Amino acid sequence: MMSKNLILCVGLLISSGVLAAQTPERLWTLEECIQFGLDNNIAVKQYELAKENQEITVETARFSRLPDLSANVGQTFYFGRTPDRDGVYQDQTGSNSSLGINTSVNLFSGFRVTNQIKAEKLELQAAVEDLNRAREDLSLAITGNYLQVLLSRELYQIALDQLELNRRQVEQTQFLVTGGKSSESDLFDARSSLAQQQMQVTDAANSLQLSLLGLTQAMNLLEVEGFDVAIPDMEEFTRREALGLEQPSGVYENSVKERPAIKAAAFRLQGSEKVLQAARGAYYPSLRLGAGYSNSYYYNYTLASGLSNASLADQLAQNSAQSVGLSLSIPIFNRMATRNQVRSARLNIKNQELMLDQAKQDLYKEVQQAYYNALAALEKFRTSEVAVEAAQLAYDFEEQKYEAGRSNIYTFDQVRLRLSTARSESAQAKYNFLFRARILAFYNGESLVSD
């Protein structure tokens, strides 16, 4: 008997060795897991970069209203028959140094710049909503993994509880065999059930470890060693979720105003309308104001004896030129380019309208599915609780019969297995309901982290 107990203890230590080998440095709450994931997820960071890039695009469009400014310098050498500083062609060797500064500003271009700026700003708002959507998707994934850890831990505890029942069964069977109320084969069967349950404990421990790994990977936490989660008050959590299920119509009305996917589609629709207005601006004349300054210095290497080049100061004073002018460009015919751009912009508006309608339809379907999934999960959970109570009563009754020698090992073992199955199914139903309920509450504008 001592050797059997020793084997049991060793097996229990092995099955839970991965879990008990180290004490967690801290217990992570769901809020902490989500925040860590948001801070370290690569996809979220890419959406942040896309948003920052769009901010640069908006800034570029806004700065296009400013005047441009350019400067130029040149140095030219003349050989042979070339013009002198007075424009007379003659055989000479000389050089010309020149400089100029020019500026221009767009005064009117059919409001194309204004509408382009508005379109880019709306695209920036859409990029922000894309980032929010990526954050929400990641938060949902982490929440699902977190609840899976809680489920795996509860299943592991159920397996340990059943192992304790098996151990008690072996002891009771040993007592009955000693008292002559049961055969030696019953003791062998009880020990066989104990060994099988030990395997179940090992499987449950491995499942728990894998669920912790899945959560850390969703968070992009590199170290799973010493990682564990905090366990909330599940009874209060479940009761609160069961009372908070909202009808799909009300959830949809709240969700359609707040979901990033809907907002992004709406912003892109508004932006496409501004792109159309910008395209129409090409039909209008454009007016630009320009100004410039230029100067030059000539030097002739082949002047006749007694002649000299004018000094640099004199030439700079004489050769300076300033200019101010208006340039009006009137579009007459550009090979139908403007017309086709306008037509494409109109088609893009229709496409964005369809995308917005599709996003709303998808959202309504998701809300409906979330509601009925949560409702079905709640009903299954309530039914499973009744099944657990019935299985527990059956087990207690069968245990009393077995202890009195009025039942056999096979019947008792079957009742014990039904209790284990009922508890496992109840735990799975509970966490499935909690996840479904959290999704529905999320669509209704609530945080994934329940207070």
TILUMFI-970080 format. One record per residue (C-alpha): residue number from 1; residue in three letters; z, y, x. Coordinates in Angstrom, 1 decimal, always signed. Each point is the difference from the previous one (the first is absolute). Layout:
BEGIN
     n   res        z        y        x
   NUM   Ala        Z        Y        X
...
REM end
This chain:
BEGIN
     n   res        z        y        x
     1   Met     +0.0     +0.0     +0.0
     2   Met     +0.8     +2.4     +2.9
     3   Ser     -3.4     -0.6     +1.5
     4   Lys     -1.7     +0.8     -3.3
     5   Asn     +1.9     +3.3     -0.3
     6   Leu     -0.9     +0.8     +3.6
     7   Ile     -3.7     -0.5     -0.7
     8   Leu     +0.3     +2.2     -3.1
     9   Cys     +1.6     +2.8     +1.9
    10   Val     -2.6     -0.2     +2.8
    11   Gly     -2.8     +0.0     -2.5
    12   Leu     +1.4     +3.0     -1.8
    13   Leu     +0.3     +1.9     +3.2
    14   Ile     -3.6     -0.8     +1.0
    15   Ser     -1.4     +1.0     -3.4
    16   Ser     +1.7     +3.4     +0.1
    17   Gly     -0.2     +0.5     +3.7
    18   Val     -2.8     +2.6     -0.2
    19   Leu     +2.1     +2.0     -2.5
    20   Ala     +3.4     -0.4     +1.6
    21   Ala     -1.0     +0.3     +3.7
    22   Gln     +0.5     +3.7     -0.1
    23   Thr     +1.8     +2.7     -1.9
    24   Pro     -2.3     +2.7     -1.4
    25   Glu     +0.4     +3.3     +1.6
    26   Arg     -0.2     +1.6     -3.4
    27   Leu     -1.2     -0.9     -3.6
    28   Trp     -3.1     +1.8     -1.0
    29   Thr     -0.2     +1.5     -3.5
    30   Leu     -3.3     +0.1     -1.9
    31   Glu     -0.2     +3.8     +0.5
    32   Glu     +0.4     -0.4     +3.8
    33   Cys     -2.6     -2.8     +0.1
    34   Ile     -2.5     +2.2     -1.9
    35   Gln     +0.6     +3.0     +2.1
    36   Phe     -0.3     -1.9     +3.2
    37   Gly     -3.3     -1.5     -1.2
    38   Leu     -1.4     +3.4     -1.0
    39   Asp     +0.9     +1.4     +3.5
    40   Asn     -1.6     -2.8     +1.9
    41   Asn     -2.9     -1.4     -2.1
    42   Ile     -3.4     +0.5     +1.7
    43   Ala     -2.0     +0.3     -3.2
    44   Val     +2.3     +2.8     -1.2
    45   Lys     -0.4     +1.8     +3.3
    46   Gln     -3.8     -0.2     -0.3
    47   Tyr     +0.2     +1.7     -3.4
    48   Glu     +2.2     +2.7     +1.5
    49   Leu     -2.6     +0.5     +2.7
    50   Ala     -2.7     +0.2     -2.7
    51   Lys     +2.0     +2.7     -1.8
    52   Glu     +0.4     +2.0     +3.2
    53   Asn     -3.7     -0.3     +0.7
    54   Gln     -0.7     +1.4     -3.5
    55   Glu     +2.3     +2.9     +0.7
    56   Ile     -2.1     +0.8     +3.1
    57   Thr     -3.1     -0.1     -2.2
    58   Val     +1.5     +2.4     -2.5
    59   Glu     +0.9     +2.3     +2.9
    60   Thr     -3.5     -0.1     +1.3
    61   Ala     -1.5     +0.8     -3.4
    62   Arg     +2.4     +2.9     -0.4
    63   Phe     -0.8     +1.5     +3.4
    64   Ser     -3.7     -0.1     -0.7
    65   Arg     +0.6     +3.3     -1.8
    66   Leu     +0.8     +1.7     +3.3
    67   Pro     -2.6     +1.8     +2.0
    68   Asp     -1.5     -1.9     +2.9
    69   Leu     -0.1     +1.5     +3.5
    70   Ser     -2.1     -1.0     +3.0
    71   Ala     -0.8     +1.4     +3.4
    72   Asn     -3.0     -0.7     +2.4
    73   Val     -0.8     +0.8     +3.6
    74   Gly     -3.2     -0.5     +1.8
    75   Gln     -1.6     +0.3     +3.4
    76   Thr     -3.8     +0.0     +0.5
    77   Phe     -2.1     +0.3     +3.1
    78   Tyr     -3.5     +1.3     -0.1
    79   Phe     -2.8     -0.8     +2.4
    80   Gly     -3.6     +1.3     +0.0
    81   Arg     -1.4     +2.0     -2.9
    82   Thr     +3.0     +0.7     -2.2
    83   Pro     +1.3     +2.9     -2.1
    84   Asp     +2.2     +2.6     +1.6
    85   Arg     +2.9     +1.7     -1.8
    86   Asp     -2.5     +2.3     -1.8
    87   Gly     -2.1     -2.9     -1.3
    88   Val     -2.9     +0.7     +2.4
    89   Tyr     -1.5     -3.2     +1.6
    90   Gln     -0.5     +0.1     +3.7
    91   Asp     +0.3     -2.2     +3.1
    92   Gln     +3.6     +0.0     +0.9
    93   Thr     +3.0     -2.1     +0.7
    94   Gly     +3.1     +0.8     -2.0
    95   Ser     +2.9     -1.2     -2.0
    96   Asn     +1.6     +0.7     -3.3
    97   Ser     +3.7     -0.5     -0.9
    98   Ser     +0.8     +0.2     -3.7
    99   Leu     +3.0     -0.4     -2.3
   100   Gly     +0.5     +0.1     -3.7
   101   Ile     +2.6     -0.4     -2.8
   102   Asn     -0.9     -0.9     -3.6
   103   Thr     +1.9     -0.5     -3.1
   104   Ser     -0.9     -0.7     -3.6
   105   Val     +1.9     -0.6     -3.3
   106   Asn     -1.1     -1.6     -3.2
   107   Leu     +0.3     +2.5     -2.8
   108   Phe     -1.4     -2.1     -2.9
   109   Ser     -1.4     -3.5     -0.2
   110   Gly     +0.2     -0.8     -3.7
   111   Phe     +3.7     -0.8     +0.2
   112   Arg     -0.8     -3.2     +2.0
   113   Val     +2.9     +0.6     +2.5
   114   Thr     +2.5     +0.7     -2.7
   115   Asn     -0.9     -3.1     -1.9
   116   Gln     -0.1     -2.1     +3.1
   117   Ile     +3.5     +1.1     +0.9
   118   Lys     +1.2     -0.9     -3.5
   119   Ala     -1.7     -3.4     +0.3
   120   Glu     +1.7     -0.8     +3.3
   121   Lys     +3.4     +1.1     -1.3
   122   Leu     -0.4     -2.4     -2.9
   123   Glu     -1.0     -2.8     +2.4
   124   Leu     +3.2     +0.8     +2.0
   125   Gln     +2.0     -0.5     -3.2
   126   Ala     -1.8     -3.3     -0.6
   127   Ala     +0.8     -1.0     +3.6
   128   Val     +3.7     +0.7     -0.6
   129   Glu     -0.1     -2.2     -3.1
   130   Asp     -1.7     -2.8     +2.0
   131   Leu     +2.9     +0.2     +2.4
   132   Asn     +2.5     -0.2     -2.9
   133   Arg     -1.8     -3.0     -1.4
   134   Ala     +0.1     -1.8     +3.4
   135   Arg     +3.7     +0.8     +0.1
   136   Glu     +0.5     -1.4     -3.5
   137   Asp     -2.0     -3.2     +0.8
   138   Leu     +2.1     -0.6     +3.1
   139   Ser     +3.3     +0.7     -1.9
   140   Leu     -1.0     -2.6     -2.7
   141   Ala     -0.8     -2.5     +2.7
   142   Ile     +3.3     +0.5     +1.7
   143   Thr     +1.9     -0.2     -3.3
   144   Gly     -1.7     -3.3     -0.8
   145   Asn     +0.9     -1.4     +3.4
   146   Tyr     +3.6     +1.3     -0.3
   147   Leu     +0.5     -1.7     -3.3
   148   Gln     -1.5     -3.2     +1.5
   149   Val     +2.7     +0.1     +2.6
   150   Leu     +2.7     +0.3     -2.7
   151   Leu     -1.6     -2.9     -1.9
   152   Ser     -0.2     -2.1     +3.2
   153   Arg     +3.6     +0.8     +0.7
   154   Glu     +1.1     -1.0     -3.5
   155   Leu     -2.0     -3.2     +0.2
   156   Tyr     +1.6     -0.8     +3.3
   157   Gln     +3.5     +0.5     -1.5
   158   Ile     -1.0     -2.2     -2.9
   159   Ala     -1.0     -2.7     +2.5
   160   Leu     +3.3     +0.4     +1.8
   161   Asp     +1.9     -0.3     -3.3
   162   Gln     -1.9     -3.2     -0.9
   163   Leu     +0.8     -1.3     +3.5
   164   Glu     +3.6     +0.5     -0.8
   165   Leu     -0.4     -1.9     -3.3
   166   Asn     -1.7     -2.8     +1.9
   167   Arg     +2.9     -0.1     +2.5
   168   Arg     +2.5     -0.2     -2.9
   169   Gln     -2.2     -2.7     -1.5
   170   Val     +0.2     -2.1     +3.2
   171   Glu     +3.8     +0.4     +0.1
   172   Gln     +0.4     -0.9     -3.7
   173   Thr     -2.3     -3.0     +0.4
   174   Gln     +2.0     -1.1     +3.1
   175   Phe     +3.2     +0.3     -2.2
   176   Leu     -1.6     -2.1     -2.8
   177   Val     -1.2     -2.6     +2.5
   178   Thr     +3.5     -0.3     +1.5
   179   Gly     +1.4     -0.3     -3.5
   180   Gly     -2.5     -2.7     -0.9
   181   Lys     -1.6     +2.1     -2.8
   182   Ser     -3.3     +0.4     +1.8
   183   Ser     -2.2     -2.1     +2.3
   184   Glu     -0.7     +0.6     +3.6
   185   Ser     -3.7     +0.7     -0.9
   186   Asp     +1.1     +3.0     -1.9
   187   Leu     +1.6     +1.4     +3.1
   188   Phe     -3.2     -0.5     +1.9
   189   Asp     -2.0     +1.8     -2.7
   190   Ala     +2.5     +2.9     +0.1
   191   Arg     -0.4     +0.3     +3.7
   192   Ser     -3.8     -0.1     -0.4
   193   Ser     +0.1     +2.8     -2.5
   194   Leu     +2.3     +1.9     +2.4
   195   Ala     -2.6     -0.4     +2.8
   196   Gln     -2.8     +1.1     -2.3
   197   Gln     +1.9     +3.1     -1.1
   198   Gln     +0.6     +0.8     +3.7
   199   Met     -3.8     +0.1     +0.3
   200   Gln     -0.1     +2.4     -2.9
   201   Val     +2.5     +2.2     +1.7
   202   Thr     -2.1     +0.0     +3.2
   203   Asp     -3.1     +0.9     -2.0
   204   Ala     +1.8     +2.8     -1.8
   205   Ala     +1.3     +1.4     +3.3
   206   Asn     -3.5     +0.0     +1.5
   207   Ser     -1.4     +1.7     -3.2
   208   Leu     +2.6     +2.7     +0.4
   209   Gln     -0.9     +0.5     +3.6
   210   Leu     -3.7     +0.2     -0.9
   211   Ser     +0.7     +2.5     -2.8
   212   Leu     +2.0     +2.2     +2.5
   213   Leu     -3.0     -0.2     +2.3
   214   Gly     -2.4     +1.0     -2.8
   215   Leu     +2.2     +3.0     -0.7
   216   Thr     +0.2     +1.2     +3.6
   217   Gln     -3.8     -0.4     +0.3
   218   Ala     -0.6     +2.1     -3.1
   219   Met     +2.3     +2.6     +1.5
   220   Asn     -1.7     -0.3     +3.4
   221   Leu     +3.4     -0.8     +1.6
   222   Leu     -0.7     -1.9     +3.1
   223   Glu     +3.4     -1.7     +0.4
   224   Val     +1.1     -2.5     -2.6
   225   Glu     +2.9     -1.1     +2.0
   226   Gly     +3.3     +1.2     -1.6
   227   Phe     -1.8     +1.4     -3.0
   228   Asp     +1.5     -0.4     -3.4
   229   Val     +0.1     +1.9     -3.3
   230   Ala     +2.8     +1.3     -2.2
   231   Ile     +0.5     -1.8     -3.3
   232   Pro     +0.4     +2.4     -3.0
   233   Asp     +2.0     -0.7     -3.1
   234   Met     -2.6     -2.3     -1.5
   235   Glu     +1.8     -0.5     -3.3
   236   Glu     +0.1     +3.8     -0.7
   237   Phe     -3.5     +0.4     +1.4
   238   Thr     -1.4     -2.7     -2.3
   239   Arg     +1.9     +1.4     -3.0
   240   Arg     -1.3     +3.5     +0.6
   241   Glu     -3.6     -1.1     +0.4
   242   Ala     +0.1     -2.1     -3.2
   243   Leu     +1.1     +3.1     -1.9
   244   Gly     -2.6     +2.3     +1.5
   245   Leu     -3.4     -1.6     -1.0
   246   Glu     -2.3     +2.7     -1.4
   247   Gln     -2.9     -0.4     -2.3
   248   Pro     -3.5     +0.1     +1.7
   249   Ser     -1.2     +3.1     -1.9
   250   Gly     +2.9     +2.1     +1.1
   251   Val     -0.1     -1.3     +3.6
   252   Tyr     -3.8     +0.8     +0.2
   253   Glu     +0.5     +3.5     -1.3
   254   Asn     +2.5     +0.7     +2.8
   255   Ser     -1.9     -2.0     +2.7
   256   Val     -3.4     +1.6     -0.6
   257   Lys     +1.5     +3.4     +0.9
   258   Glu     +1.7     -1.2     +3.2
   259   Arg     -2.0     -2.9     +1.6
   260   Pro     -1.7     +1.1     +3.2
   261   Ala     -3.1     -2.0     -0.8
   262   Ile     -0.6     +2.0     -3.1
   263   Lys     +0.8     +3.3     +1.7
   264   Ala     -2.3     -0.8     +2.9
   265   Ala     -2.9     -0.8     -2.4
   266   Ala     +0.7     +3.2     -2.0
   267   Phe     +0.0     +2.2     +3.1
   268   Arg     -3.3     -1.6     +1.2
   269   Leu     -1.5     +0.7     -3.4
   270   Gln     +0.9     +3.7     +0.3
   271   Gly     -1.2     +0.0     +3.5
   272   Ser     -3.4     -1.4     -1.0
   273   Glu     -0.3     +2.9     -2.5
   274   Lys     +0.5     +2.5     +2.8
   275   Val     -2.6     -1.8     +2.1
   276   Leu     -2.4     +0.5     -2.8
   277   Gln     +0.7     +3.7     -0.2
   278   Ala     -0.4     +0.2     +3.8
   279   Ala     -3.4     -1.7     -0.2
   280   Arg     -1.1     +2.4     -2.7
   281   Gly     +0.8     +2.9     +2.3
   282   Ala     -3.0     -0.9     +2.1
   283   Tyr     -2.2     +1.4     -2.8
   284   Tyr     +1.4     +3.5     +0.6
   285   Pro     -1.0     +2.4     +2.8
   286   Ser     +2.3     +0.2     +3.0
   287   Leu     +1.0     +3.2     +1.8
   288   Arg     +1.3     +0.3     +3.5
   289   Leu     +1.2     +3.0     +2.0
   290   Gly     -0.7     -0.1     +3.7
   291   Ala     +0.8     +2.3     +3.0
   292   Gly     -0.7     -0.3     +3.7
   293   Tyr     +0.2     +1.7     +3.4
   294   Ser     -2.2     -0.6     +3.0
   295   Asn     -0.5     +1.4     +3.5
   296   Ser     -2.0     -0.8     +3.1
   297   Tyr     -0.5     +0.8     +3.7
   298   Tyr     -3.4     -0.1     +1.7
   299   Tyr     -0.5     -0.2     +3.8
   300   Asn     -3.4     +0.3     +1.7
   301   Tyr     -0.2     -1.6     +3.4
   302   Thr     -3.5     +1.5     +0.8
   303   Leu     +0.3     +3.7     -0.7
   304   Ala     -2.2     +2.3     +2.1
   305   Ser     +1.5     +1.9     +2.9
   306   Gly     +2.2     +2.9     -1.1
   307   Leu     +0.8     -1.5     -3.4
   308   Ser     +3.2     -1.7     -1.0
   309   Asn     +1.4     -1.9     -2.9
   310   Ala     +2.2     +1.9     -2.5
   311   Ser     +3.7     -0.7     +0.5
   312   Leu     +1.9     -2.5     -2.0
   313   Ala     +2.0     +2.6     -1.8
   314   Asp     -3.1     +2.0     -1.0
   315   Gln     -1.9     -3.1     -1.2
   316   Leu     +3.0     -1.2     -2.1
   317   Ala     +0.2     +3.5     -1.5
   318   Gln     -3.7     +0.1     -0.8
   319   Asn     -0.7     -3.6     -1.0
   320   Ser     +2.8     -0.6     -2.4
   321   Ala     -1.1     -0.7     -3.6
   322   Gln     +2.0     -0.5     -3.2
   323   Ser     -1.2     -1.4     -3.3
   324   Val     +1.3     -0.5     -3.5
   325   Gly     -2.1     -1.6     -2.7
   326   Leu     +0.0     -1.8     -3.3
   327   Ser     -1.9     -3.2     -0.5
   328   Leu     -1.0     -1.1     -3.6
   329   Ser     -1.4     -3.6     -0.4
   330   Ile     -1.6     -0.8     -3.3
   331   Pro     -0.6     -3.7     -0.7
   332   Ile     -3.5     -0.5     -1.4
   333   Phe     -0.9     -3.6     +0.7
   334   Asn     +1.8     -2.6     +2.2
   335   Arg     -1.8     -3.1     -1.0
   336   Met     +2.3     -0.7     -3.0
   337   Ala     +3.0     -0.5     +2.3
   338   Thr     +2.3     +2.2     -2.0
   339   Arg     -1.1     -1.5     -3.3
   340   Asn     +0.6     -3.5     +1.2
   341   Gln     +3.4     +1.0     +1.5
   342   Val     +1.0     +1.3     -3.5
   343   Arg     -1.2     -3.1     -1.7
   344   Ser     +2.0     -2.2     +2.5
   345   Ala     +3.1     +2.1     -0.6
   346   Arg     -0.4     -0.5     -3.8
   347   Leu     -0.3     -3.7     +0.5
   348   Asn     +3.1     +0.0     +2.2
   349   Ile     +2.0     +1.7     -2.7
   350   Lys     -1.0     -2.7     -2.5
   351   Asn     +1.0     -2.6     +2.5
   352   Gln     +3.4     +1.6     +0.6
   353   Glu     +0.5     +0.2     -3.8
   354   Leu     -0.7     -3.7     -0.2
   355   Met     +2.4     -0.7     +2.9
   356   Leu     +2.7     +2.0     -1.7
   357   Asp     -0.5     -1.9     -3.3
   358   Gln     +0.1     -3.3     +1.9
   359   Ala     +3.2     +1.0     +1.8
   360   Lys     +1.6     +0.8     -3.4
   361   Gln     -1.2     -3.3     -1.5
   362   Asp     +1.3     -1.9     +3.0
   363   Leu     +3.3     +1.7     -0.3
   364   Tyr     +0.3     -0.7     -3.7
   365   Lys     -0.7     -3.7     +0.7
   366   Glu     +2.5     -0.1     +2.8
   367   Val     +2.7     +1.5     -2.2
   368   Gln     -0.8     -2.4     -2.8
   369   Gln     +0.2     -3.0     +2.4
   370   Ala     +3.2     +1.4     +1.6
   371   Tyr     +1.6     +0.3     -3.4
   372   Tyr     -0.9     -3.4     -1.4
   373   Asn     +0.7     -1.7     +3.3
   374   Ala     +3.4     +1.6     +0.1
   375   Leu     +0.6     -1.0     -3.7
   376   Ala     -1.1     -3.6     +0.6
   377   Ala     +2.1     -0.2     +3.2
   378   Leu     +3.1     +1.4     -1.8
   379   Glu     -0.4     -2.6     -2.8
   380   Lys     -0.4     -2.8     +2.6
   381   Phe     +3.1     +1.2     +1.9
   382   Arg     +2.1     +0.0     -3.2
   383   Thr     -1.2     -3.4     -0.9
   384   Ser     +0.7     -1.3     +3.5
   385   Glu     +3.6     +1.4     -0.2
   386   Val     +0.5     -2.1     -3.2
   387   Ala     -1.4     -3.0     +1.9
   388   Val     +2.4     +0.5     +2.9
   389   Glu     +3.0     +0.2     -2.4
   390   Ala     -1.2     -3.2     -1.7
   391   Ala     -0.6     -1.7     +3.3
   392   Gln     +3.5     +1.0     +1.3
   393   Leu     +1.7     -1.3     -3.2
   394   Ala     -1.9     -3.3     +0.4
   395   Tyr     +0.9     -0.2     +3.6
   396   Asp     +3.7     +0.7     -0.7
   397   Phe     +0.1     -2.7     -2.7
   398   Glu     -1.9     -2.5     +2.1
   399   Glu     +2.3     +0.6     +2.9
   400   Gln     +3.0     -0.8     -2.1
   401   Lys     -1.6     -3.2     -1.2
   402   Tyr     -0.9     -0.9     +3.6
   403   Glu     +3.5     +0.6     +1.3
   404   Ala     +1.4     -2.2     -2.8
   405   Gly     -2.5     -2.7     +1.0
   406   Arg     -1.9     +0.2     -3.3
   407   Ser     -3.3     +1.2     +1.5
   408   Asn     -2.2     -1.3     +2.8
   409   Ile     -1.3     +1.7     +3.1
   410   Tyr     -3.5     +0.3     -1.2
   411   Thr     +0.8     +1.8     -3.2
   412   Phe     +2.4     +2.3     +1.8
   413   Asp     -2.6     +0.8     +2.7
   414   Gln     -2.6     +0.8     -2.6
   415   Val     +2.3     +2.5     -1.8
   416   Arg     +0.9     +1.6     +3.3
   417   Leu     -3.7     +0.4     +0.9
   418   Arg     -0.7     +1.6     -3.4
   419   Leu     +2.8     +2.5     +0.6
   420   Ser     -1.5     +0.8     +3.4
   421   Thr     -3.5     +0.4     -1.5
   422   Ala     +1.3     +2.2     -2.8
   423   Arg     +1.8     +2.3     +2.4
   424   Ser     -3.0     +0.3     +2.3
   425   Glu     -2.4     +0.7     -2.9
   426   Ser     +2.5     +2.6     -1.4
   427   Ala     +0.1     +1.8     +3.4
   428   Gln     -3.8     +0.0     +0.2
   429   Ala     -0.3     +1.3     -3.5
   430   Lys     +2.6     +2.7     +0.6
   431   Tyr     -1.6     +1.4     +3.1
   432   Asn     -3.5     -0.2     -1.5
   433   Phe     +1.3     +2.1     -2.9
   434   Leu     +1.7     +2.5     +2.3
   435   Phe     -3.3     +0.5     +1.9
   436   Arg     -2.0     +0.3     -3.2
   437   Ala     +2.5     +2.4     -1.5
   438   Arg     +0.1     +2.2     +3.2
   439   Ile     -3.8     +0.2     -0.1
   440   Leu     +0.1     +1.2     -3.7
   441   Ala     +2.7     +2.5     +0.8
   442   Phe     -2.0     +1.2     +3.0
   443   Tyr     -3.0     +0.6     -2.3
   444   Asn     +2.3     +2.0     -2.2
   445   Gly     +0.8     +2.3     +2.9
   446   Glu     +3.2     -1.5     +1.2
   447   Ser     +0.8     -0.7     +3.6
   448   Leu     -0.3     -3.6     +1.3
   449   Val     +3.5     +0.3     +1.3
   450   Ser     +2.3     -0.5     -2.9
   451   Asp     +3.2     +2.1     +0.2
REM end
